[in-house]
Amino acid sequence: MSRYSILVVDDEWNMRNLLRVYLSQEEFEVTEAVNGEEALARLASRTFDLVILDLMMPGVDGWEVCARIRQTNQVPILMLTARTETKDKVQGLNLGADDYLTKPFESEELVARVNALLRRVSIDYSEHTSSDILTFQDITIDPEKREVFVHDQVVDLTPKEFDLLYVLAKRPGRVFAREVLLNQVWGDDYFGDLRTVDTHVKKVREKVRKAGAVSNPIETVWGVGYKVKEKESGK
């Protein structure tokens, strides 16, 4: 089995070298980029399994790189930041990052987050067939192709946004607590908090509405969590 390939993006040599040492010890294949432009060029020329992206870089910073990656690529992104403010982390998640890691960090936490993202970059659909295509309201979900449509319009969701919508849509009418969604989509070894779920729900709603959905696909059950509404009888 081939090794996972990881693109490390940081303008500081010491940090790139530290990440290379930690990741190479776990037998990951590591490629480095010294700035945002180089990172985008490398992503355009080959495929990576994961991107570790520093937030604060001169020129094209991590936020802009993340946004530009998400225009064409759904590779998992682990954002590195020395900032501890919640608003900065939320901004990264809103732009499409899958997780964040605050500097300084221990090698064990880095490796745990990387492994968690790689394990859960996609739900295992090996047993799915075309009969597993889900349709509700004016939305269609194809789990095998990992595509979502509103009528004939493709909705560009990140991997975690897709997984979140799919988990809810598989059980229409069931109310999922935030803790349950965090566990099922991000895994029980994810280090984030419940606001991660709220942020991703908001993004799914915005993207589906922008694609032309008439109604909100994910309903809030106040004080509990979220659900997808059951089909009405006879419809």
C-alpha positions as a printed Julia matrix, in Angstrom:
235×3 Matrix{Float64}:
   0.0    0.0     0.0
   1.38   3.41   -0.95
   2.12   5.95    1.76
  -0.15   8.91    2.36
   1.22  12.08    0.79
   1.07  15.3     2.8
   1.77  18.85    1.62
   3.25  21.03    4.37
   2.87  24.78    3.78
   4.76  27.15    6.07
   7.12  30.06    5.44
   9.33  29.17    8.42
  12.03  26.57    7.78
  12.11  25.46   11.41
   8.4   24.62   11.4
   8.56  22.83    8.04
  11.51  20.8     9.25
   9.77  19.93   12.53
   6.66  18.78   10.68
   8.75  16.75    8.26
  10.52  14.99   11.14
   7.28  14.2    12.98
   5.46  13.0     9.86
   8.36  11.06    8.37
   8.64   9.1    11.6
   5.09   7.9    10.89
   6.1    7.0     7.31
   4.13   9.76    5.61
   5.44  11.14    2.33
   6.09  14.86    2.92
   6.3   17.63    0.33
   7.08  21.2     1.37
   5.92  24.59    0.11
   7.44  27.8     1.45
   4.5   30.07    0.64
   0.92  30.11   -0.57
   1.71  30.49   -4.26
   4.05  27.5    -4.24
   1.42  25.46   -2.4
  -1.23  26.24   -5.02
   1.21  25.39   -7.81
   2.06  22.03   -6.23
  -1.62  21.21   -5.75
  -2.26  22.01   -9.4
   0.45  19.6   -10.53
  -0.26  16.52   -8.38
  -2.62  14.97   -5.84
  -2.11  15.02   -2.07
  -3.99  13.17    0.65
  -3.74  16.03    3.16
  -2.57  19.64    3.37
  -1.09  21.12    6.56
  -1.44  24.86    6.08
   0.06  27.65    8.19
  -2.29  30.56    8.72
   0.12  33.48    9.01
   2.31  33.73    5.93
   3.52  36.79    4.0
   1.85  37.46    0.67
  -0.91  34.92    0.14
  -1.85  33.91    3.68
  -3.37  30.65    4.86
  -6.93  31.93    4.75
  -6.65  32.89    1.09
  -4.86  29.66    0.19
  -7.59  27.65    1.91
 -10.33  29.51    0.05
  -8.57  29.07   -3.3
  -7.97  25.37   -2.69
 -11.66  24.87   -1.98
 -12.6   26.38   -5.34
 -11.31  23.27   -7.12
 -10.09  20.73   -4.57
 -11.62  18.86   -1.62
  -8.35  17.63   -0.1
  -8.5   17.63    3.73
  -6.89  20.74    5.24
  -5.35  20.93    8.72
  -4.72  24.57    9.53
  -1.84  25.61   11.79
  -2.19  28.79   13.81
  -0.49  30.56   16.68
  -3.76  32.39   17.29
  -6.04  31.1    20.0
  -9.09  33.3    19.35
 -12.22  31.34   18.51
 -13.13  33.75   15.7
  -9.92  32.92   13.83
 -10.55  29.2    14.08
 -14.17  29.64   13.0
 -13.05  31.71   10.02
 -10.75  28.9     8.92
 -13.53  26.33    9.24
 -15.9   28.59    7.31
 -13.38  28.8     4.48
 -13.25  25.01    4.25
 -10.55  23.84    6.67
 -11.33  20.46    8.23
  -9.43  20.93   11.48
  -6.99  23.26   13.19
  -3.95  22.85   15.4
  -2.65  25.6    17.66
   1.09  26.23   17.96
   3.03  25.1    19.89
   1.95  21.47   19.72
   3.23  18.04   20.66
   4.05  15.44   18.03
   1.42  13.08   19.45
  -1.38  15.6    18.92
  -0.23  16.4    15.38
  -0.11  12.74   14.39
  -3.46  12.04   16.06
  -5.16  14.84   14.14
  -3.55  13.82   10.85
  -4.58  10.19   11.29
  -8.12  11.2    12.27
  -8.5   13.31    9.12
  -7.1   10.6     6.88
  -9.36   7.96    8.41
 -12.42  10.11    8.03
 -11.74  11.96    4.82
 -14.65   9.97    3.44
 -17.29   7.6     4.72
 -16.72   4.07    3.45
 -19.13   3.63    0.55
 -17.7    0.37   -0.79
 -21.01  -1.44   -0.24
 -23.2    1.28   -1.71
 -25.09   0.84   -4.97
 -27.15   3.2    -7.1
 -30.17   2.33   -4.95
 -28.49   4.2    -2.1
 -28.98   7.55   -3.83
 -30.96   9.74   -1.45
 -33.58  12.24   -2.52
 -35.41  14.61   -0.21
 -37.07  17.95   -0.83
 -35.31  19.13   -4.02
 -31.92  17.67   -3.05
 -30.25  14.51   -4.37
 -27.25  12.87   -2.69
 -25.12  10.34   -4.56
 -22.9    8.73   -1.87
 -20.86   6.65   -4.31
 -19.79   9.72   -6.3
 -19.95  11.97   -3.21
 -22.05  14.49   -5.1
 -24.99  16.63   -4.04
 -27.45  18.23   -6.45
 -30.23  20.75   -6.14
 -32.26  19.85   -9.21
 -29.42  19.66  -11.78
 -27.14  22.11  -10.01
 -24.07  20.6    -8.31
 -23.5   21.77   -4.73
 -19.79  22.14   -3.96
 -19.45  20.77   -0.43
 -16.26  20.07    1.49
 -15.73  16.44    2.59
 -16.98  17.12    6.11
 -19.98  19.12    4.87
 -20.93  16.21    2.62
 -20.52  13.66    5.41
 -22.62  15.77    7.77
 -25.49  16.12    5.3
 -25.31  12.44    4.39
 -25.42  11.26    8.0
 -28.54  13.37    8.61
 -30.23  12.44    5.33
 -29.79   8.7     5.9
 -32.07   8.96    8.95
 -34.81  11.47    8.07
 -36.8   12.52   11.09
 -34.18  11.42   13.58
 -32.81  14.18   15.78
 -29.01  14.03   16.07
 -27.41  15.69   19.07
 -24.35  17.78   18.26
 -22.2   15.37   20.25
 -23.42  12.45   18.12
 -22.75  14.3    14.86
 -19.3   15.33   16.05
 -18.52  11.7    16.83
 -19.94  10.22   13.62
 -18.5   12.78   11.2
 -15.24  13.83   12.88
 -14.6   10.79   15.05
 -14.34  10.26   18.78
 -10.69  11.36   18.8
 -11.44  14.77   17.29
 -10.22  17.61   19.5
 -12.62  20.37   18.42
 -15.78  21.59   20.12
 -19.49  21.48   19.31
 -19.39  24.79   17.45
 -17.65  22.91   14.64
 -20.98  21.18   13.93
 -22.89  24.48   13.95
 -20.38  26.06   11.57
 -20.65  23.21    9.07
 -24.45  23.12    9.25
 -24.5   26.84    8.46
 -22.24  26.34    5.44
 -24.33  23.45    4.09
 -27.48  25.55    4.38
 -25.87  28.5     2.61
 -24.5   26.42   -0.25
 -27.71  24.48   -0.82
 -29.77  27.67   -0.76
 -27.36  29.34   -3.19
 -27.77  26.36   -5.54
 -31.52  26.97   -5.64
 -33.05  24.93   -2.81
 -36.47  26.24   -1.88
 -36.36  25.21    1.77
 -33.76  24.61    4.46
 -32.59  20.96    4.31
 -31.34  20.82    7.91
 -33.72  21.77   10.69
 -32.57  22.95   14.1
 -34.12  21.22   17.09
 -33.47  23.81   19.76
 -31.55  22.58   22.76
 -30.87  19.21   21.13
 -29.31  19.25   17.67
 -30.31  18.85   14.02
 -32.44  16.69   11.74
 -33.59  16.29    8.15
 -37.37  16.37    7.9
 -39.16  13.13    7.08
 -41.04  12.85    3.81
 -44.71  13.51    4.24
 -47.0   10.53    3.73
 -47.98  10.06    0.11
 -45.17  12.25   -1.23
